[in-house]
Amino acid sequence: MGNEHCYFALQEPNPSSEPSIQPRSTYKSQGVNHIGLIIDDIDTIRERLLEKGYQPNGSMAHETHRKRMYFYDKAGFEWELVAYSFDKTEERYLYE
């Protein structure tokens, strides 16, 4: 649910998965999957997070309509950081 500026996505747990307190790399675990933020300068933020010792989950994705990356915080939560390439709402949420 949301609008052209932000959204909140809910995901039901997979009944066959076990709860985990370890960082997750799949969408099968129960609990919070990840928290997403829209930012402007993703390259600068990435460098600052790496300098502070935050662990990335994979490399930065360079997609047609956005750049995005994922980091784990010290509590084990995964954060998605997104910088959109266009201001057109209809292009922001197109995933190839």
C-alpha positions in Angstrom: 0.0 0.0 0.0 1.2 3.5 -0.7 1.4 6.2 -3.2 3.8 7.6 -5.8 6.2 8.8 -3.1 6.4 5.8 -0.7 4.9 2.4 -0.1 4.7 -0.2 2.6 4.9 -3.8 1.4 3.7 -6.7 3.6 4.8 -10.3 3.1 3.3 -13.3 4.7 5.7 -15.8 6.3 6.4 -19.1 4.6 4.7 -21.7 6.9 7.5 -24.3 6.3 10.4 -21.9 7.3 11.8 -21.6 10.8 12.2 -18.3 12.5 15.8 -17.0 12.5 17.7 -14.3 14.3 20.5 -14.5 11.7 20.7 -12.1 8.7 18.7 -13.6 5.9 19.6 -13.7 2.2 16.3 -15.1 1.0 12.6 -14.2 1.2 11.7 -17.4 3.0 12.4 -16.4 6.6 9.7 -15.1 9.0 9.7 -11.6 10.5 10.8 -8.4 8.9 12.3 -8.9 5.5 13.8 -5.5 4.9 13.3 -1.8 5.4 13.6 0.5 2.3 14.5 4.1 2.0 14.5 6.4 -1.0 17.7 8.5 -1.1 19.3 11.0 -3.6 23.0 10.3 -3.5 23.4 6.6 -3.3 27.1 6.5 -4.1 28.1 8.8 -1.3 25.8 7.0 1.2 27.3 3.7 0.1 30.8 4.9 0.8 29.9 6.3 4.2 28.2 3.0 5.2 31.2 1.0 4.1 33.6 3.3 6.0 31.5 2.8 9.1 31.8 -1.0 8.8 28.2 -1.8 7.6 28.0 -5.1 5.6 26.5 -5.0 2.1 24.3 -7.8 0.9 25.5 -8.2 -2.6 26.6 -5.4 -4.9 24.8 -2.3 -6.0 22.1 -3.0 -8.7 22.2 -0.6 -11.6 18.8 -0.9 -13.2 17.1 1.1 -15.9 14.9 3.2 -13.5 17.0 3.0 -10.3 20.1 2.1 -8.4 19.6 0.1 -5.3 21.6 -1.7 -2.7 21.1 -3.6 0.5 23.0 -3.4 3.9 22.7 -5.1 7.2 22.7 -3.1 10.4 24.2 -4.3 13.7 20.9 -5.7 14.8 20.6 -7.9 11.7 18.0 -5.9 9.9 18.4 -5.5 6.1 18.0 -2.0 4.7 17.3 -1.3 1.0 18.5 2.0 -0.3 17.0 3.2 -3.6 17.9 6.2 -5.8 15.5 6.6 -8.7 16.8 7.8 -12.1 13.5 9.5 -13.1 10.8 11.6 -11.4 8.1 9.9 -13.4 6.0 7.9 -11.0 5.0 5.3 -13.6 8.6 4.4 -14.1 9.7 4.2 -10.5 8.2 0.8 -9.8 8.9 -0.9 -13.1 11.1 -3.9 -12.4 12.7 -5.8 -15.3 
